[in-house]
Every structure is written in structure tokens, then in C-alpha cells.
Amino acid sequence: MVTFRFLLRALLILIGPGALFLHLFPLVSFAAPAVAASHPAALKIGVLAPLSGPYAAGGTSFVQAATLAVDQANAEGGVSGQRVTIVVGDTQGRVDVAKAEALRLVSREKVSALVGAYLSEETVGAMEVAAAHRTVLLVPVAATAEITDKVREEHARYRYVFRVGYSLPQWAEMIGAFLSDRKVRRYAFVGAGIRWNLELGETLERIAAPRGITPVYTAFYSPGNPAFDTVAVAAAAASPDIVILADPGRNSVSFLKRLRESAPTLPALSIGGALGDARLAASVPLSAPVYVQAAAWRGVSPAATAYVERYEHRYGSPPVGYSDTLPYDAVTVLVAAWRKAGSAAAEAVVPVLERGTFAGVAGMYRFDAAHQAQWGTGAGALRGTFVQWERDGARIVFPPR
């Protein structure tokens, strides 16, 4: 058998060692530039949102906003020359599916970080995956206190989890301030029977009590098979000053239409729901005020207005201000942290998130010791906004500007 050593020795005899080196060197010199010119791998963000099930509308706007934020990041040069992409996992509004999709994104798709999920139940499951795999998770909309409680109580395990959106106590504080500003003393709290609604109802009652504001009726309907009539009639019969509608899905629109039939002059406040959509709000009678609470809105700041215009230009309608705005800010904060850290590695990014300040559509984000963004009514806090739908659009009514 002819061996490589035999062939090499024959070549050395025929052309000499110097010539052989010159024949081989060009192959090496041309190969090196080809490697240098190749594009660096993209940084992947795993986005967890319900694209099917009763909350698919919110999940769709969630993914649209994340996509818009990634496009903006890439237009600005990406991260250290690397493009940013998203890989989406459909959670279907189910805890088991959310956990499975989070695991798939981390293990198979090799994402560098996660953004999500949507419902509190889903997010608590996803954060277990993030903790086990030491992957940064930014939470945009899930509000249960359990998320920050876990970070506070088991920091070493859950140090990778940061919440961009408001927690239930922060949310209740903002709602309480709005109710006080509107001179509300009695309210009805109704909505879909999901975790964050149930917990928010309890938290709001506790936080509003010192302001002399009390609930006179509380009820929840099934998100999958809602029975609006009984709840709407009973809420109106309790004679509240306002009905607080806690339902992020399109059922909120159907419920409000039914409520208008029973109590056409009863004001309503939608918190974090589809009623932030101008197209859906236009179908609701305005015989009484309809308020919407959002993280940000057009006109609140130049950054918020620019975001709304980009979103509307891209998708044909303005954002609802919650399930889209907060995911946009979550991706924006994550990309900014990657740039400041000079790396997408979790161990480098976590300290940057803990100590840094990050600009978003809703304002400046800072995280406390429990990795909770600082929302509230005080100076320097992210304050959110409340708008009132009118026939020609929405008008900002709180906080005072």
C-alpha cells in the first residue's frame, strides 16, 4: 500500500522541500480570509407567548412587539456585530406547554435568553427552566408576586429572572391612585378567572382600603366558556362607582357590551386588556367613560410616540399599550444589557441588569433586589398611564401631565 509518508518523500526528492512549502502555503493563506469573512452567528432570544387558545390575540401582539424590538436592535448594528433573532414558543396558555417550550428553546434552539411568558401560571413554570439552565429570563407581563418572592427568597437559584412589567402590588398601587383621583369610593372587580386576576383583586382591596375605597362586588367568569350575563347584571345591581374589568382577552369587549345593556351610565376601567385596541374599543358604546390602563401611550413621551408610530406602520394598528409595549421594552432592555456586558453569557449579563439603568418606551428601567422593575407613583418610578376612549380616539387622563 502506498503511504502518505512515501508520497511526501517522493515529492521532496522531485521538487525539493522549499518548493513543496511554496506549493502548500497558498492553500493556507487563501483559507484564512474565507473564515474571517464569514458572518458571526446570530444571538437568539426565545419568546414564550400564547399563539393559540383564549389569549392568542395578546400573544400575537406580544410576538409582534418583540419582532419590532429585534428589528430596531439590528438596525442599530445588533450586538457587537452580531444580529439578533427570535425563536417563538407557543405556550397555548398552559403551564405544561410553557415549560416544555421553554426547555425546547433553551436545549434545542440554544437561545441566549428567554422573554415571557404571558400568564402568571405559565411564567412560574418557565422560570423553573430558566433557573435550572442558568438562562436569563425577562418577564414582561406576568404579575404574580410569586415571581419576585422566589427571586428574593432563593436568590442563588432564581438570580437569572428579571421582571420588566409591574408586580401585583405595584399594579394595585397605580390603580388605587387612579381611583382616588376619580373620586371613586365603591368599585366592582370582575374578569376572567385566571391567577393574576384573582390575586390582583385581593391585592387591590388591601391597598385601596386606606384610601377609603372598597369593593362592593367581585366575580370571575371562565375564560374558555364565559357566562357574562349573570356577572354583568349583578355588578350593575351592586351600584359601584366604577367596574374594574380584569381580562386581557377579547372577552373583555363582549363583557363590557353586556354591561352597557344593564348599566349604560356605569364607568368601566380595563386593566391590561384587549380594550386598548382602538378597533375593538370603537365597537363599545361610550354612554359612560371607558378607561384603559397601559404601560405607555402615544403622547406620553417622544419615545412612546415613536414606538406607537413604528408599530402602527408595521402592523396596521396601534399597540394596546400592555401586552405589546412591555415585551418590546423587555427585548430592548435585554439587548442593551448584552451590549453593556459585551457578552450574552448569563453570568456577565446578570450583574449588568442588577446595577444598570435602561431606557425603554415606558421610561427608565431599574431593578430592585428582587429583580423587579421600579413601577409606582413616586418620583423616578415608571408610572404607567390611564386613558379614556372618546369618539375621536383616546385621551390621557392620569397621571397628571
C-alpha positions in Angstrom: 0.0 0.0 0.0 1.3 3.5 -0.9 1.5 5.6 2.2 1.3 9.4 2.7 4.9 9.3 4.1 6.1 7.6 0.9 4.4 10.2 -1.3 5.8 13.1 0.7 9.3 11.7 0.5 8.9 11.3 -3.3 7.8 14.9 -3.7 10.8 16.1 -1.7 13.1 14.3 -4.0 11.5 15.6 -7.1 10.9 19.3 -6.3 12.8 19.9 -3.1 11.5 21.0 0.4 11.4 24.7 -0.4 9.3 24.3 -3.5 6.9 21.9 -1.6 6.4 24.6 1.1 5.6 27.2 -1.6 3.0 24.9 -3.1 1.3 24.3 0.2 1.4 27.9 1.6 -1.1 29.4 -0.8 -3.7 26.9 0.3 -3.4 28.1 3.9 -3.2 31.8 3.1 -6.4 31.7 1.0 -8.3 29.7 3.5 -7.8 32.1 6.4 -9.6 35.1 4.8 -12.6 32.9 4.0 -13.1 32.1 7.7 -12.7 35.8 8.7 -15.3 37.0 6.2 -18.0 34.6 7.4 -20.9 36.1 9.3 -21.0 35.7 13.1 -23.7 33.5 14.5 -26.9 35.4 15.4 -27.9 35.8 19.0 -31.2 34.1 19.7 -34.0 35.2 22.0 -36.6 32.7 22.9 -40.1 34.3 23.1 -42.8 32.5 25.0 -46.3 33.6 24.3 -49.8 32.0 23.7 -50.4 32.0 19.9 -53.4 29.7 20.3 -56.1 29.4 22.9 -58.2 32.2 24.6 -55.3 34.6 24.8 -53.9 34.3 21.3 -54.7 37.9 20.5 -52.5 39.1 23.3 -49.8 36.5 22.4 -49.8 37.7 18.8 -49.2 41.3 19.8 -46.6 40.1 22.2 -44.6 38.4 19.4 -45.1 41.4 17.0 -43.7 43.8 19.6 -40.7 41.5 20.2 -40.1 41.3 16.5 -40.2 45.1 16.2 -37.7 45.5 19.0 -35.3 43.0 17.4 -35.6 44.8 14.1 -34.8 48.0 15.8 -31.8 46.4 17.5 -30.4 45.1 14.2 -31.0 48.5 12.6 -28.7 49.9 15.2 -26.0 47.4 14.5 -27.1 44.4 16.6 -24.8 43.4 19.5 -21.1 43.6 18.8 -21.7 43.0 15.1 -24.0 40.0 15.7 -27.6 40.1 14.5 -30.4 39.3 17.0 -33.2 36.9 16.1 -36.2 35.5 17.9 -37.4 31.9 18.2 -41.1 31.7 19.3 -42.7 29.1 21.5 -46.5 28.8 21.6 -47.4 28.3 25.2 -51.1 27.9 24.4 -51.9 29.5 27.8 -51.0 26.2 29.6 -48.3 25.7 32.2 -47.1 22.3 31.0 -46.8 23.6 27.4 -44.9 26.7 28.6 -42.4 24.6 30.5 -41.9 22.3 27.5 -41.5 25.2 25.1 -39.0 26.9 27.4 -37.0 23.7 27.6 -37.1 23.3 23.8 -35.9 26.9 23.3 -33.0 26.5 25.7 -31.9 23.0 24.9 -32.6 22.6 21.2 -32.7 26.1 19.8 -29.8 27.2 22.0 -31.3 30.6 22.8 -29.2 33.0 24.8 -32.1 34.3 26.8 -35.9 34.0 27.2 -38.6 36.6 27.2 -42.0 35.6 28.5 -44.3 34.2 29.3 -47.8 35.7 29.2 -50.0 34.4 32.0 -48.6 34.2 35.6 -49.1 30.4 35.7 -47.0 30.0 32.5 -44.3 32.2 33.7 -43.8 30.5 37.1 -43.3 27.3 35.1 -40.9 28.9 32.6 -38.8 30.4 35.4 -38.0 26.9 36.7 -36.5 26.1 33.3 -34.5 29.3 33.3 -33.2 28.7 36.8 -32.2 25.1 36.1 -30.4 26.0 32.9 -29.0 29.3 34.2 -30.6 31.3 31.4 -31.7 34.9 31.7 -35.5 35.3 31.7 -37.1 38.7 31.3 -40.7 38.8 32.3 -42.8 41.4 30.5 -46.4 41.0 31.6 -47.0 38.2 34.2 -47.6 40.0 37.5 -47.9 37.4 40.3 -45.9 38.2 43.4 -44.6 34.7 43.4 -42.0 35.6 40.7 -40.3 38.2 42.8 -40.8 36.3 46.0 -38.8 33.4 44.6 -36.0 35.7 43.5 -35.9 37.3 46.9 -36.1 34.1 48.9 -33.9 31.9 46.7 -31.7 34.4 45.0 -28.9 32.0 44.1 -31.3 29.8 42.1 -33.5 32.5 40.5 -31.0 35.2 40.0 -31.5 34.9 36.3 -35.1 36.1 36.4 -35.9 39.8 36.0 -39.4 41.4 35.7 -39.8 44.3 33.4 -43.6 44.6 33.9 -45.3 45.7 37.1 -45.9 43.3 40.0 -49.3 43.0 41.5 -48.6 45.3 44.5 -47.3 48.0 42.1 -50.2 47.5 39.8 -52.7 47.8 42.6 -51.0 51.0 43.8 -51.3 52.6 40.4 -55.0 51.6 40.1 -55.6 52.9 43.7 -54.1 56.2 42.8 -56.3 56.5 39.7 -59.5 55.5 41.6 -58.6 58.1 44.2 -58.1 60.8 41.5 -61.5 59.9 40.0 -63.1 60.2 43.5 -64.2 56.6 43.4 -65.3 55.1 46.7 -67.1 51.9 45.6 -66.0 49.6 42.8 -66.9 46.2 41.3 -64.0 43.9 40.3 -64.8 41.4 37.6 -62.9 39.4 35.0 -61.5 36.1 33.8 -60.9 33.5 36.5 -57.1 33.3 35.9 -54.4 33.6 38.5 -53.3 37.2 38.1 -56.9 38.5 38.2 -57.7 36.6 41.4 -54.5 37.8 43.1 -54.9 41.4 41.8 -58.5 41.6 43.2 -57.2 40.6 46.7 -54.2 42.9 46.5 -56.2 45.9 45.3 -58.7 45.5 48.1 -55.9 45.7 50.6 -54.1 48.6 49.1 -57.2 50.7 48.3 -58.7 50.3 51.8 -56.5 53.1 53.4 -57.8 55.5 50.7 -61.4 54.8 51.7 -62.1 52.7 48.6 -63.8 49.4 48.9 -65.2 46.7 46.6 -68.9 46.1 46.6 -68.9 43.2 44.2 -66.3 40.7 43.0 -66.8 37.9 40.5 -64.9 36.0 37.8 -66.0 34.1 34.7 -64.4 31.2 32.9 -62.0 32.4 30.1 -62.9 29.4 27.9 -66.6 29.3 28.4 -67.7 32.7 29.9 -71.1 33.4 31.2 -71.3 37.2 31.1 -75.0 37.8 31.8 -75.1 36.9 35.5 -71.9 38.7 36.3 -72.8 41.9 34.4 -76.3 42.1 35.9 -75.0 41.5 39.5 -72.2 44.0 39.1 -74.6 46.7 37.9 -77.0 45.9 40.8 -74.3 46.5 43.4 -74.3 50.2 42.4 -70.5 50.7 42.2 -68.9 54.0 41.1 -66.9 52.0 38.5 -66.4 48.5 37.2 -62.8 47.3 37.0 -62.6 44.8 34.2 -59.6 42.4 34.6 -59.5 40.3 31.4 -56.6 40.5 29.0 -58.5 38.7 26.2 -61.2 39.8 23.8 -63.9 38.5 26.2 -63.4 41.9 27.9 -65.1 43.6 24.9 -68.0 41.2 25.0 -68.5 41.6 28.7 -68.4 45.4 28.5 -71.1 45.4 25.8 -73.3 43.2 28.0 -72.6 45.5 31.0 -73.7 48.5 28.9 -77.0 46.9 28.4 -77.6 46.6 32.2 -76.0 49.9 33.2 -75.4 52.3 30.3 -74.0 55.1 32.5 -71.7 53.0 34.6 -68.0 53.8 34.0 -65.5 50.9 33.4 -61.8 50.6 33.7 -60.0 47.9 31.6 -56.6 46.9 33.0 -54.1 45.2 30.7 -56.8 44.1 28.2 -57.8 44.0 24.6 -59.8 47.2 25.1 -56.6 49.0 24.5 -57.1 48.1 20.8 -58.7 51.1 19.1 -60.6 48.8 16.6 -62.2 46.8 19.4 -62.9 49.9 21.6 -64.7 51.5 18.7 -67.4 48.8 19.0 -68.2 49.6 22.6 -70.9 52.2 23.4 -69.5 55.3 25.1 -72.6 56.2 27.0 -70.3 56.3 30.1 -66.5 56.6 30.4 -64.3 53.7 29.3 -60.8 53.9 30.7 -57.8 51.7 29.8 -54.7 51.3 31.9 -51.4 50.8 30.0 -47.7 50.9 30.5 -47.3 53.7 27.9 -49.3 55.5 25.3 -48.9 57.8 22.4 -48.1 61.3 23.6 -46.7 60.3 27.0 -43.1 60.8 25.7 -41.2 61.1 22.4 -40.0 57.5 22.9 -43.6 56.2 23.4 -44.9 58.2 20.4 -42.1 56.9 18.1 -42.8 53.3 19.2 -46.5 53.6 18.6 -45.9 55.0 15.1 -43.4 52.2 14.2 -45.8 49.6 15.5 -48.8 51.1 13.6 -46.8 51.4 10.4 -45.6 47.8 10.6 -48.8 46.1 11.7 -51.6 48.4 10.6 -53.0 49.3 14.0 -51.6 51.0 17.2 -50.5 48.9 20.1 -52.7 48.2 23.1 -50.1 49.6 25.5 -49.6 46.5 27.6 -49.2 43.0 26.0 -47.1 44.6 23.3 -45.4 47.6 24.9 -43.8 45.6 27.8 -42.5 42.8 25.6 -40.9 45.5 23.3 -39.2 47.0 26.4 -38.1 43.6 27.6 -36.3 42.9 24.4 -34.9 46.4 24.4 -33.6 46.1 27.9 -32.1 42.7 27.2 -30.2 43.9 24.1 -28.9 46.9 26.0 -27.6 44.7 28.8 -25.9 42.4 26.2 -24.2 45.5 24.8 -23.1 46.8 28.1 -21.8 43.4 29.2 -20.0 42.8 25.9 -21.4 39.3 26.1 -24.7 37.4 26.0 -23.4 35.0 28.7 -25.8 34.9 31.6 -23.0 35.3 34.2 -21.9 38.5 32.5 -25.4 39.9 31.9 -27.0 39.4 35.3 -24.7 41.9 37.1 -25.3 44.4 34.4 -29.1 44.1 34.8 -28.8 44.3 38.5 -26.8 47.5 38.5 -27.8 49.3 35.3 -30.4 51.7 34.1 -32.1 51.1 30.8 -34.2 53.3 28.6 -37.5 51.9 27.3 -40.8 53.1 25.8 -42.4 53.3 29.3 -39.4 55.2 30.8 -36.2 54.3 32.6 -35.9 50.7 34.0 -34.1 50.0 37.2 -34.3 46.7 39.1 -34.5 46.3 42.8 -33.0 43.5 44.9 -35.8 41.1 43.9 -35.1 42.0 40.2 -38.4 43.9 39.9 -38.5 47.0 37.7 -39.4 50.0 39.8 -43.0 50.9 38.9 -45.2 53.1 41.1 -46.4 56.6 41.8 -43.3 58.1 43.4 -40.6 60.2 41.9 -38.3 58.4 39.5 -40.7 55.4 39.2 -42.2 54.0 36.0 -45.7 55.3 36.4 -47.8 53.8 33.6 -50.8 55.8 32.2 -54.6 55.8 32.1 -56.5 56.9 29.0 -60.2 57.5 28.3 -61.7 56.4 25.0 -63.6 59.2 23.2 -65.2 59.2 19.8 -62.1 60.6 18.1 -59.6 58.5 20.0 -58.1 58.2 23.4 -57.2 61.0 25.8 -54.6 60.6 28.6 -56.3 61.4 31.9 -53.8 60.1 34.5 -51.2 60.7 35.9 -51.5 64.5 35.6 -49.0 65.8 33.0 
